[in-house]
Every structure is written in structure tokens, then in C-alpha cells.
Amino acid sequence: MSNYFDAQAVVSELKSQTKSLRKKSYRRKKSRLDKFHDEILVLKKDGASNAEVQRWLRAQKRIKICLSTVHRWVNKHG
């Protein structure tokens, strides 16, 4: 009895599995801060710090968000 190993078939099967398992490409999702784009930029223009913007979002808009997220968003949009 001859045990024939078909490497091409195995590789083909593995590649199809990899393709189905591969993570979907990242699509830019909307940030929760995008709704308040104009207000945040005006606050920053008038001299508010990122921590003050974070406190404003939590108190006025009831959005709990990390300071680093505010910092990244301001750097990207400001």
C-alpha cells in the first residue's frame, strides 16, 4: 500500500482556510466624538485643555471617554 502525500492539495486547503479566517480589513468607524466636532474644536480654540474637553463631554454630553482618546481625536481633527 502506497501512502501518497499530495502537498499541493494540502497547501490549497490551508490557503482557503487562511482566507476565510483572515480578519476583515479595517473600515474607518465613526468616533463618538465626531458628533461634537464643531463644539470640541471651538473649545480647543478658546484654550480648553484635553482634560477640560473630556470633563465637558462627560458632564454636558454624558460621554465617558479616555483622555488619550480625546488627545488622539484632537490631534487628528484639530
NORLINUR-V576547 format. One record per residue. N is the residue number from 1. RES is the residue in three letters. BURIAL is + if it has 24 or more other ideal C-beta (glycine too) atoms within 12 Angstrom, else -. Layout:
n->(N N)
res->(RES RES)
burial->(BURIAL BURIAL)
//
This chain:
n->(1 2 3 4 5 6 7 8 9 10 11 12 13 14 15 16 17 18 19 20 21 22 23 24 25 26 27 28 29 30 31 32 33 34 35 36 37 38 39 40 41 42 43 44 45 46 47 48 49 50 51 52 53 54 55 56 57 58 59 60 61 62 63 64 65 66 67 68 69 70 71 72 73 74 75 76 77 78)
res->(MET SER ASN TYR PHE ASP ALA GLN ALA VAL VAL SER GLU LEU LYS SER GLN THR LYS SER LEU ARG LYS LYS SER TYR ARG ARG LYS LYS SER ARG LEU ASP LYS PHE HIS ASP GLU ILE LEU VAL LEU LYS LYS ASP GLY ALA SER ASN ALA GLU VAL GLN ARG TRP LEU ARG ALA GLN LYS ARG ILE LYS ILE CYS LEU SER THR VAL HIS ARG TRP VAL ASN LYS HIS GLY)
burial->(- - - - - - - - - - - - - - - - - - - - - - - - - - - - - - - - + - - + - - - + - - + + - - - - - + - - + + - + + - - - - - + - + - - - - + - - + + - - - -)
//
